[in-house]
Amino acid sequence: MRRVIKPAKVCECCGSVLVPAVEARFCDLCQRRIDEDVHIEVIIFWKGDELDTLDREFCSWDCFFEFLHNFPYNKSMVRFITLPSIGGTERNFGEELASFLKSLKKSTETSLVIPEKLEEVNPCEKSQGTTSKKSLKS
């Protein structure tokens, strides 16, 4: 979120702005100051066109994943959220991707269970109450 750090100076006579306000970005989760070049932005779109979107900014992938795991809004009211892009910051793509994957791994180790092998279910056998387990190989 943006916060005014130093208010604008306004002319007392005419009301024109003499010195613009100084603003900074802060993480919506941990409240740390965010560099302008490195931030993760998410936009939440609500069901019903009369509701405004809600923007959230995060200082790190860790804060982003913590936000998703502890989603503070009524999920039934959300149409969709935009996911941040990987890259496009001052860091090179490889560093950004490594940071994303490290945070994703950390996030999934604490709250999600991802199976090592995926199961393939035969729809014919499913209707009979049994499943065929095959590991998918790429």
MOZI-V369409 format. One line per field, one symbol per residue. ss: DSSP state (@ for helix, = for strand, . for the rest). phi: phi as a letter, one per 20 degrees, with the letter a starting at -180 (. if undefined). burial: b if it has 16 or more other C-alpha atoms within 10 Angstrom, else e. Layout:
ss=???
phi=???
burial=???
This chain:
ss=.=====..==......===..=====......==.....=======.......=====..@@@@@@@@@.....@@@====...........@@@@@@@@@@@@@@@@@@@.......=...@@@@........=...
phi=.ecfecffedffednfeecffddbecffdemffdfgecbddcdddefnffeffcecccebfgffffgffdgedfffeeeacedfedondfffgffffffffffffffffeccddffdedddefffffenccdeceede
burial=beeeeeeeeeeeeeeeeeeeeeeebbbbbeeebbeeebbbbbebbbeeeeeeeeebbbbbbbbbbeeeeeeeeeeeeeeeeeeeebeeeeeeeeebeebbeebeeebeeeeeeeeeeeeeeeeeeeeeeeeeeeeeee
